Amino acid sequence: MAPMQGNQSATGSTMDADDTAVMLTEIACALRQRAVLLTVGPVAAAVLGFGIASALPPTFTATSTFMPPQQAQSGAASALASLGSLASLTGGAVGMRSSGDQYVALMQSVTVADRLVEQFKLQAVYEVDFRVDARKELAKNVRIGLGKKDGLISVAVDDKDPQRAADMANQYVEELRRITASMAVTEAQQRRVFFEKQLQSSRDRLVRAQQALQASGFNAGALKAEPKAAADAYARLKAEATSAEIRLQILRGNLADGTPEVQQQQTTLGALRGQLARSERPSDNIGGPDYVSKYREFKYQETLFEMYARQFELARVDESREGALIQVLDPATRPEKKSKPNRAVLTITAALATLIALVLFTILRGIGLRKGRSLRNSSGQD
């Protein structure tokens, strides 16, 4: 029994190998028989593809490359270190540095797209009735990318008109300058917005403190019991305590209460409050306590106002410097050659696709015919 089964297995393997060889031979014969079709078909497809590529309207690509603003530490940001706690609180208030991705997102915004649509009348160019459709067509024809290695931003615009393609690519850079000038994007702009708000609030409080001081009947003689130097020291101490409180609130918003940073800030704030409480204790030989308290509040608000005003002016100076930091490396120029359609690529693609399709059709047809003959032979033997 075992030898007979071995002979049957060997015989089956030999028959399968013979069938495969016969099938490959038949496929090769079928390919030879249709050699003319396999030659003429791709050639005809190549000619047709070349004709279609020649008939399509040309598209031109213009590219503009520029360097986005670099978020280096400015002189004003360095000067914040001299303000102690007040300087520290700005770090959490103004946020993190901007990246090149932000500038790419700004250029891809609806606001910038609408300006381009309106300026270049793209609804008529793209032959659409609605602005939203013009924005979609514009997005298809614009590629904005950020170089991962060099950090440069490139704007490539495709258009049927080569001059319009160059103008649109350059206009994207101008729109970026325009939108960054109206928004707090850079570190200096964020500092300017922060200190502008604080300055306005401090100005209002200073006016109210001055009015309260004047309403109390303040005069220079009232300071005999409380020297001016002591009142100034009190104002500075209270300003430090206020900035320490703000800094603690910012830390608690980002860190847990048990972290060393929060505990250290709590200790600092407690020490300042202790000094402030000791300086506020009334003395038996002090006269005119109402005058003194109003004067203390006035000097406190005046100190804060001066600090905010100084930092606001420094932020404005840095912001004016950053306004010109969008440096264009390669402005877009009128392209001399079209970018698409590529007649060579389209011609070769059409020829190869046709050749592959015809070869597959011939092979599948040969396999189908062989199976049909096998079925007919089996039916005849039965």
Buried (B, 14 or more C-beta within 10 A) or exposed (E): EEEEEEEEEEEEEEEEEEEEEEBEEBBEEBBEEBEEEBEEBBEEBBEBBBEBBEEEEEBBBBBBBBBBBEBEEBEBBEEBEEBBBBBBBBEBBBEEEBEBEBBBEBBEEEEBBBBBBEEBEBBEBBEBEEBEBBBEBBEEBBEBEBEEEEEBBBBBBBBEBBEBBBBBBBBBBEBBBBBBEEEBBBBBBBBBBBBBEBBEEBBEBBEEBBEBBEEBEBEEEBBEBBEEEEBBBBBBBBBBBBBBBBBBEBBBEEBEEEEEBBEEBBEBBEEBBEBBEEBEEEEEEEEBEEBBBBBBBBBBBBBBBEBBBBBBBBBBBBBEBBBEBBEBEEBBBEBEEBBBBEBEEBBBBBBEEBBEEBBEEBBEEBBEEBEEEEEEEEEEEE
